[in-house]
């Protein structure tokens, strides 16, 4: 998960974490336990629980205290979770940032395909960045031309699925 890189990314983005910190509520902790999140991931979301969604450079980090609400009300959130992807934020164009619950690597979901092709496995549209969540946010601020959406991520990683029509 790389909490240290996330702390560095938040500092680099000039975010006052003390001002925005909000304890993770019990219903969200219960959801994390129910889905079998690793202890490290639970600790990460507990430490980085804020009173609002945060803009970290061009990326958005969702409010952890909305996890249970998203689970209860958003079909896409549940569909991603059934594919062992936890939606945790979004890129510059609205592509969801997902945490792969199989290996805790972060990546982007092509939002056009994810929201419109509900019958498909979301993993088909997932571009894994082969880094932790903390590293993803850090890289987006500190690595020149680092991807901030799924199209850029596909090009950057040489992914088989690029999001363009010829992939279908």
N, C-alpha and C positions, 0 to 999 in steps of 0.2 A: 504494500500500500504506500509505503514511503512517506510517513508523516513529516519527516524532516524536510524533504523536498517541498511538501505542501506548505509548511511553515515559511520556507524561503520564498515560495511563489507568492504567498499572501503578503509578505513583507515587501517584495519587489513591486507588487501591484499597489503598495501604499494603503493596504486595508488594515484598519484598526480592529484586530480580532477581539480585543477586550470589549470594545464598544458593541460589537455585533454578536458576541457569544450568547447562546441560549441553550440551557441544558436540554439534552435529548429527553423527550417525554416518554413515559412508560409504554404507551401504545406503540411507539416506534421501536423501542427496545424489544418489546414482545414480538413484533413483526420480524425484526432481524434474527431473533432466536428461532422463530418458526421457520424461516427460510434457510436456516442452518449456516448463516454467515460465520466466517472464521472469527476467532477472538481478535485478531489484529484488525480486521475490517470493522468490527463493532467498535473497537477503541478509536479507530480513525474517524468514524462517523460521530462518535461521542465527542471527540476533541474538536472536530470541525462542524459543529452544530451551531448555526447562526440564526439570527432573527429575521433574515430575509435571504432571497437568492443573491448571490454575490457575482459581480462581474470581475473576473480575474483576467485582465487583458481583454482579448476577444472571446474568451470562453465564459460560460456561466456555470456556477456551481449551485445546484438546487439546495433549498433549505431541507435539512435532514428531518426536521419535524413535520414535513409534508409526505414522508414515505407512506405512512398508514393511509392518509387521505388519498394519495395517488393509487395505492393498492385497492382501496375500496371503490373508487370512482372512475378510474381510467382503464379501459379495456386494453389499451396498448401497453400500459405498465405491467399488467398481469400477463399479457402475451409474451412480453420480453422476459419476464421472470420465469415463465414456464420453459423458456429456452435457456435458462440460467444466465440471463443478462439483467443486471440491475441498472435501471436508468438513474443517472446521478447528476446530469447537467446537460448542457447543449453547446454546440459550436457556434461559430459566427453566423451561420445561415439557418440555424434551427435544427441541425442534425443532432439527435440525442447523443450524449456521451454515455457509454455503457461500461459497466464493470463486468467482466467475464467471471462468473462465479466458479468456473472450473479451475482457473489458474490465477485469478485476480489481476489480470492485465486489463488495461483500459483501451477503449477504441471508440469509433464513431459508427452510428447507424445512419444509412441514407434515409432521411426522413420521408422523401417522396415515396419510396418503395415500402418502407416500414408501415406507414399509415395507410397506404392505398392497396397494398397486396397482403391483406390480413390472413389469407389462406396459406401463405408461404412461411417457412421457418425464418424468423428474424435473423438468424445467424447467416443466412444467405446474403444479407445486406449489411453485415457487421465487418468493419475494417479495423482489425486489431493493430494497435500501434506498438505492441511488444514492449510495453513499459508499464510501470505502476501508475495509479491514479495521480499521486503526488508528482511523479516525474512528468506526466502528461501536462499538468498545469505549469510546472516549472519550465519545461521545454517550450511551451507556447509563448512564454515571455522572454526566454533567453536564447533560443536557437533560431537563427535567421531562416526565414521561409518554412518554419515548422507548420504543419497542417493545422488548420482551425475548422475544418469541415470534412465531410466524408469524401468529396471529390478530390480534394488536396491529399487526404490520407491515402486514398487508393493509388494516386500517382506516386506519392512519396514511398509507399511500401511495395509498389509493383503488384498490387492485389489483382487477382484473377477477375473479380467483379469490380468494374470501374464506375458503374452507375449510368453508363451511356447505353442507348437503345440497342446497340449490337450485342450487349451482354445477355439480353433476354432470350 
